[in-house]
């Protein structure tokens, strides 16, 4: 019989951050974490639409540079909060307010994306990252407060928490310098590269120098999977919105229908392939594999968003608004899908640590389908048909896994 909640459990009073139990049963994402994720839908949507516009115009270098910077900042800010929340979520009013402050930072960051992409198109020697960096600093300073609070209230892990707090603070000084300094494009690029490297290295230092934080493996795996779903959803929404403009002007056509089929089919296939990874079990058993897993996850999620942008470019192509050919249009989707699949296979091998000729055969067959799609486009086959061929690439992996691959995975995990 279910007991009625008590007044104590319903009140979000201040609770000490002692660190949560990494073996806590039935640990799932909280409503606050889900609300936090929704703010990133806006950031992903704007980044993907700006990226798609740049690709459709043929401005590949500018588009890739802007998208890489945006995706890195979004993913890193999300990931740092997620790992902290997995270890120290108290759900008291202080934690909630600090998290909502980070959400405001995400929205400010998103508002700066169009200006940053636009500045890349102007040859005045300056990249406008001011609003983006301001939003990023807001997000990260809220995390500094969270880590300092944990350092005070969790004495056994005080040093680890302080390393996080100091590292994030130092990085923010560097990011703030990008707002004040008038760096040329090359200088801005190298400054961003150096700061990004420092941001990626800092969690590794914090977790390895001492005992680390008590993050929950199953909770972390679920959080990343939800983040991936958000990225997939953005791709569907963006593609449908773009195709609706074609339908409003020209009505339904076979080409529009094929792009819809390809977009939805790719999303379904990528979702199925993503969940082949035995992330939760392996992270729970081998906690030291977390960094390679986490950083590869960020690449995977970035590829998912980029795939949505590529489908958006296909919609531009149908609207006759793209200044690129059919083959290049197909490649804007095929390249991120290919990198996504390669990353999934590489991460699977890293997790199970076993060479499997069957999975190698699946990878070869999957790549063969992608090559067939590109070859068909080069031969003059309609771009929308080639997209549908490309859609079959993840399907090969799905069928192979459901046929025999799941047995190979179970055997590897059982060793």
HELIX and SHEET records of a PDB file:
HELIX    1   1 UNK A    7  UNK A   10  1                                   4    
HELIX    2   2 UNK A   31  UNK A   56  1                                  26    
HELIX    3   3 UNK A   60  UNK A   88  1                                  29    
HELIX    4   4 UNK A   93  UNK A  111  1                                  19    
HELIX    5   5 UNK A  113  UNK A  121  1                                   9    
HELIX    6   6 UNK A  130  UNK A  153  1                                  24    
HELIX    7   7 UNK A  155  UNK A  157  5                                   3    
HELIX    8   8 UNK A  158  UNK A  180  1                                  23    
HELIX    9   9 UNK A  185  UNK A  209  1                                  25    
HELIX   10  10 UNK A  217  UNK A  250  1                                  34    
HELIX   11  11 UNK A  254  UNK A  274  1                                  21    
HELIX   12  12 UNK A  279  UNK A  285  1                                   7    
HELIX   13  13 UNK A  287  UNK A  289  5                                   3    
HELIX   14  14 UNK A  290  UNK A  318  1                                  29    
HELIX   15  15 UNK A  326  UNK A  352  1                                  27    
HELIX   16  16 UNK A  357  UNK A  378  1                                  22    
HELIX   17  17 UNK A  383  UNK A  400  1                                  18    
HELIX   18  18 UNK A  401  UNK A  405  3                                   5    
HELIX   19  19 UNK A  406  UNK A  414  1                                   9    
END                                                                             
